Amino acid sequence: MDIGIIRRDFPITKRLIYMNNASSSPMPITSIKAATDFMLTLAEYGPDSTSSISRIEELMLDTRKVISKMLNCNEQEIIFTHSTTEGINIVSKGLKSKGKILIRDGIHEHPANYIPWIRNEVVRLKIDEHGFISLDEVKEKIVESKLVVLSHVLFNTGAILPVEEVSKITSEYNVPFFIDAAQSVGAIDVDLKKIECDFLSFPASKWLCGPSGIGVFYCKKEKQDLLEPLIDGNSYIIDDKIVLSDIPARFEAGFRNYAALAAFNSSLKYILSIGISNIRERNMKLAGILREGLKDREIYGPHEAEKRSSIVSFNDNNIDDLLTKLERAGIIFAKRDIMGKNIIRASPHFFNDEQEINRALSIINA
Ligand SMILES: Cc1ncc(COP(=O)(O)O)c(C=O)c1O
């Protein structure tokens, strides 16, 4: 990984020390160019002409192929959405079976992966201070559940939940499993042959350095009939009856933002050319330097590196003042919460460097 070249690919590094990638990451210049090139092509060849449609189809096929290779699943199981939240709602509103949904306690969960579920009857799993759950409690409570829901990596403490182990339990009890992978895909390896979940959702715009407004919903092929489409319009009418198309079309009604998809395609290839394991290694090195420099403060989340992502959350007596000071120095962190308590969250990604971390620490520790 040549960090000098990588930093030149990210225009943001000229202006800001940006460490809010768990919210939205910047795009490399190649992705920005891919989007503008695609818009120009459609402007020249017509947004809906035979040649443009075949370009769009090719783009969708290629992007599905890249994502399915990354996640180790079938191309057909990749459905383009607008966001993680849309994927969550496809399942929370579409699940046909009756019963309770097993979720983590909401005081530690991202609202997007909590509010849509509590419109159903839910059973809550207890959590410890990092957000971890007990596998024994999953085994105990799964018998009364129709679906299990977890975030893969927690947005606040960065804890990596044991989704592979949970998927063994859900498979054993034949209960479908939904994973919110907003904070994992692009940051850590996500292999759907190891994690046997049925549904999974993530955006382009976080750790994959893609644009906002495009996301992915993974639906295991055999499980598509468990869901009624949330947005209808891609079905057939035969003998006056609606016949649902197969996935991905079933859950992909309506046009997508194809320029954003072109950027996403380019970002995925960029990320994969660096390699997720190299990204993970670099991110954890940067997070380690930051944590080390924050040693006088309370840092949230598990201490063991293998149990967390590069999200570093810590406290301050005056969070808003510190965030303003950092922002005046061109350093972007974020304010989030853990169990109702405000915290500062830094989320470095591979294009950040050691100097940037040290500059942020000099302001925090001043
Ligand atoms: C764990 C988690 N789930 C869902 C979301 C919402 O993502 P999106 O904006 O793609 O719907 C976020 C955003 O920060 C998140 O961290």
The ligand as an ORCA input file, in Angstrom:
! r2SCAN-3c Opt
* xyz 0 1
  C     -25.158      0.498     12.372
  C     -25.838      1.441     11.443
  N     -26.990      1.067     10.863
  C     -27.648      1.853      9.977
  C     -27.167      3.107      9.665
  C     -27.910      3.943      8.683
  O     -27.277      3.836      7.436
  P     -27.892      4.418      6.096
  O     -27.728      5.892      6.173
  O     -27.113      3.787      4.997
  O     -29.336      4.034      6.065
  C     -25.976      3.546     10.249
  C     -25.439      4.873      9.943
  O     -24.588      5.415     10.588
  C     -25.299      2.689     11.147
  O     -24.133      3.048     11.724
*
